[in-house]
Each structure stands twice: as structure tokens, then as C-alpha cells.
Amino acid sequence: MVSQEEHSLEKPGTYIDFEKMPGHWVLAQLGKRVLRPGGLELTRQMLSALDIQANDRVVEFAPGLGVTAQMALRCNPASYTAVERNQDAAKLVRSYLEGPNQACIVGQAGDTGLPSNSASVLYCEAMLTMEADHRKADILQEAHRLLDPNGRYGIHELCLLPDDMPEIQKAEIQKALAKAIRVNARPLTPSEWRVLLETEGFQIQTEAMAPMHLLAPRRFIQDEGFRETLRFIGNLLRHPTALRRVLRMRSVFQKYHNHLAAIMLVGRKSER
Ligand SMILES: C[S@@+](CC[C@H](N)C(=O)[O-])C[C@H]1O[C@@H](n2cnc3c(N)ncnc32)[C@H](O)[C@@H]1O
């Protein structure tokens, strides 16, 4: 059996177990391409703050299906390198790349093997949330190592509200998310995200938030378009286990809608 975290984009029915696979791969399998909590709008805000120019060397951690990769490539950076741990996703991202200065390697964001000071811009979306706290720190340290002095760093992640949420409530939400999306999601509060970035040597310059509407109909159509949304619904109806998974995820997102949001932070590398 192939690991579903490393290979997940085969055709439904081959070896896919919709019951057990991580929620983002259930959605991807059914045709959803935008897998981050704040949708394309928050991604646009992150890219605008990152201000990618023709002389930038861009690194993206965890590009998933390559939606943001394509947006970043439209800025014609000097180079683009992605680090994605899922081999099928990496293969898909490579199909958008051209020439010797664009690459997608299969690897771990916390230990990329890329040279130090090899990026002027680095970003990741919907990935740190899925990592334990010590792994978040490892990944930020790797981002810090890869960036030039003063390099720009962006994240787009899930957050918990309010800032002073009691630990017991955090644990309850994390448990409900883990059960529904089958990933040990560890979202932080906005202050905790800020402190984490600052502790690891980034000076935050831009911040924005958006509702966590990943599975809300309006956002879905905004992100995927009307036709792709209809196609997704068709696929959903053909796969009852996937339908159950998606409804379960949606009900958890709805239950905690006052306490879940998307956050985007962009900063510069500073001394640690
Ligand atoms: C929720 S998806 C988000 C994909 C994409 N960034 C987006 O926002 O649509 C999470 C992605 O992170 C990748 N991933 C998770 N942990 C990773 C790690 N430690 N290193 C590299 N990729 C990772 C997964 O394979 C998957 O593609």
C-alpha cells in the first residue's frame, strides 16, 4: 500500500481510502485546487506584500497543487524552487515549470538541502498549521537559513480566535479538527503566530485576516469557479465516503466558525 500522505492524487477507486486520507487530499481528489484557509483573496494579499520582482529567487514550501506557484511565476522571478513532500503533487507542480531556473523537489520543508542564502522570497500556505510546535520552529529556522539577509517571508495559515482562548478550548478545537481532517492540526492564535515568527528571526511588516470559509459555497465558487464547483459536487455525489468526510469537515468548521480564521503574515528576515 502506498502512503496516502506521499501519494494522494491517483484516480479515485485505485487505492484511495477516502475514510482515512488527510482532508486536504480528499478535497484535492474530488477536484478542489485551492487548499488554504483564507482562499485566493488572502493569497493575493500575501503575494502583493511579498512584491515578487524579476530579480527575486523564490522558494515555496508545500505548493500542493501549484495554484500559488502559477500566480508567483506570472511575476517572472529569476528562479522558483518548490519543496513538496507529496510526490504526486510535486509531479503536478513540475508540469507548470519551465527552464533550468524552475524546480520542484520532493522533500521536507524542515530540511530542504537547499543552500543557505539562496532565496530572496520564501512563503508557505496551509502547512505550518499541520505541524507540531517544535516542527513549526524547525521549518521557520530552515526558512531563515535559506533567505538572504532582509529576505521576505510570508505565511498563510489557520488561526484560533480570540487571542486569549483558554487552553482547554484550544485542545477541544484541535481534537475536533484532527478527527475531521485526519491531520494533527495545531493552529495558533494570531499573537502566537506573530511571536513564533519573531522568535525565529522575522520582523513582521504586513498582516491580514480572512474568515475560514474553505468549504463555504461563496468562497468555493470564488476560488474554484462555477464549473469546477459543479464538477466537485458531481464527484462528491459519486463517492459516498468522501461525501461523509466533507460533511464532517464542514460541520466542524461551522461549529467553530467564531473561533477559526485565516491569517496572513509577511515579514523580513532579521538577526535572531
Ligand atoms: C493543506 S495542503 C496546502 C497546499 C497548498 N499550499 C495550498 O495552500 O493550496 C498541505 C500541503 O503541504 C504539504 N506538506 C505538508 N508538510 C510538509 C513538509 N513538512 N514539507 C513539505 N511539504 C509538506 C502536503 O504534501 C500538501 O501538499
The ligand as an SDF file (V2000), in Angstrom:
LIG
                    3D

 27 29  0  0  0  0  0  0  0  0999 V2000
   -3.2830   21.7070    3.0170 C   0  0  0  0  0  0  0  0  0  0  0  0
   -2.1580   21.3930    1.7190 S   0  0  0  0  0  0  0  0  0  0  0  0
   -1.8260   23.0410    1.1630 C   0  0  0  0  0  0  0  0  0  0  0  0
   -1.3090   23.0790   -0.2450 C   0  0  0  0  0  0  0  0  0  0  0  0
   -1.1120   24.4810   -0.8320 C   0  0  0  0  0  0  0  0  0  0  0  0
   -0.0820   25.2010   -0.1240 N   0  0  0  0  0  0  0  0  0  0  0  0
   -2.4060   25.2640   -0.7760 C   0  0  0  0  0  0  0  0  0  0  0  0
   -2.4920   26.1700    0.0660 O   0  0  0  0  0  0  0  0  0  0  0  0
   -3.3170   25.0040   -1.5720 O   0  0  0  0  0  0  0  0  0  0  0  0
   -0.6900   20.9770    2.5870 C   0  0  0  0  0  0  0  0  0  0  0  0
    0.4830   20.6710    1.6800 C   0  0  0  0  0  0  0  0  0  0  0  0
    1.6700   20.6590    2.4570 O   0  0  0  0  0  0  0  0  0  0  0  0
    2.4820   19.5700    2.0610 C   0  0  0  0  0  0  0  0  0  0  0  0
    3.3550   19.3180    3.2130 N   0  0  0  0  0  0  0  0  0  0  0  0
    2.9660   19.0670    4.4780 C   0  0  0  0  0  0  0  0  0  0  0  0
    4.0210   19.0030    5.3060 N   0  0  0  0  0  0  0  0  0  0  0  0
    5.1090   19.2460    4.5400 C   0  0  0  0  0  0  0  0  0  0  0  0
    6.5130   19.3290    4.8050 C   0  0  0  0  0  0  0  0  0  0  0  0
    6.9720   19.1310    6.0380 N   0  0  0  0  0  0  0  0  0  0  0  0
    7.3460   19.6020    3.7770 N   0  0  0  0  0  0  0  0  0  0  0  0
    6.8750   19.7920    2.5260 C   0  0  0  0  0  0  0  0  0  0  0  0
    5.5640   19.7200    2.2060 N   0  0  0  0  0  0  0  0  0  0  0  0
    4.6930   19.4520    3.2050 C   0  0  0  0  0  0  0  0  0  0  0  0
    1.4650   18.4810    1.7590 C   0  0  0  0  0  0  0  0  0  0  0  0
    2.0150   17.4500    0.9840 O   0  0  0  0  0  0  0  0  0  0  0  0
    0.4380   19.3090    0.9990 C   0  0  0  0  0  0  0  0  0  0  0  0
    0.7810   19.4870   -0.3410 O   0  0  0  0  0  0  0  0  0  0  0  0
  1  2  1  0
  2  3  1  0
  2 10  1  0
  3  4  1  0
  4  5  1  0
  5  6  1  0
  5  7  1  0
  7  8  2  0
  7  9  1  0
 10 11  1  0
 11 12  1  0
 11 26  1  0
 12 13  1  0
 13 14  1  0
 13 24  1  0
 14 15  1  0
 14 23  1  0
 15 16  2  0
 16 17  1  0
 17 18  1  0
 17 23  2  0
 18 19  1  0
 18 20  2  0
 20 21  1  0
 21 22  2  0
 22 23  1  0
 24 25  1  0
 24 26  1  0
 26 27  1  0
M  CHG  2   2   1   9  -1
M  END
$$$$
